[in-house]
Amino acid sequence: MKAIFVTGGKQYYVAEGDVIYVEKLESEAGSDIVFENVLFAGGKYGNPYLKGAKVTCSVEKHGKQKKIVVFKYRPKKKYRKTQGHRQPYTKLVVKKIESK
């Protein structure tokens, strides 16, 4: 069964057993998270969310993505600024998709 759910302002299309990386969530590694903002599950659509549908995931780990370099400059003005950024993430494994 497949489902579409919302977390962190983004939508994720998943099936049972999938591994996904989402915006960092406040939960410990090894715990379970239940997402109830489900848009689609098992061929049924919601308006906007499907009532009674749940996606259960287990938190595998937290981490940071690769560093990106943000470089700003103004031509002919001797202004240069270099900055780095590493976005935090949470790695999830989809365990169960329920639809009523």
N, C-alpha and C positions, 0 to 999 in steps of 0.2 A: 504494500500500500504506500502511496506517496502523499505528501502534504506540503502546503505552503504556509509558513508561519512568519510572524513579524517579531523582531527584536532589534534593539539599537537603531531604529529608524530604517531598517533594511528588511527585505523579504527573502526568505530562503526556501528553496524547493528541495525537499529531502525525501529519502526512503529509509526504511529501517536498516540500521547497520552503517549508515553514512557517517563520515567524519567531516565536520565543518569547523571553520574558524569564524567566530563572531566578535563583536566589540566586547571589551572586558566586562564580565559580570561579577557581582559581589557574592561569590559562593566559594567554598573550599573544594580543592581537588578531591575527587572520589565521591562527592555528593551528587544527588540527582536534582534536576530542575524540570519543572513542568511549565510548558508554554501553552497558554489558553487563547492567545490571539491568533487563531487559525483561520486562514482565508479559504483553504481548499483541503479536503481530506477524502480520499477514497471515492472520487467522482462527484462529490457534493460540494457546492459553492455556498458561501455565506453572504449576507448583505449587511454590513461589511464583513462581520466575523461569523463563523459557523458555531452555533450554540452546542455545547456539550462535547466539543472536539478538543483533544489534548495531544500534545507532542511531548514525550518524556525523553530527556537526554541526560547522560551522565557527564560530569565535568572531568576531563582527563588531565588537563594542566592549564596553567596561565603562563604567558610569556610576552615577548616583544618581537615585533617584526624587524626586518632588516632596516638599517638606517638609510634615510633619504637625505640628500643635501639640498637645502634651500639657499639659493644664492641670489642676492639682490644687488643691483648696481644702477647708477645713473651715469649715462655717458657724458664724458667731458667734465665731470664734477668731482672726481676723486672720491666717490662714495662707493664703497663695497662692503657687503655684509654677508657672512657665511654662517649658516645655522643648520643644525642637524635635528632630525626628529625620528623617534621610534614609537610606532603606534602599539599600545598594549592590546592583547587579544586573549580569548579563552577558547581552548580546543574542546569541542563537544562530540560525543558519539551518540547518535540517535538510537534509542533502545526500543521505543514503542510508540505507535501512532494509533490513537483511539478516535473513532467517529461514531456519533449516535444518529 
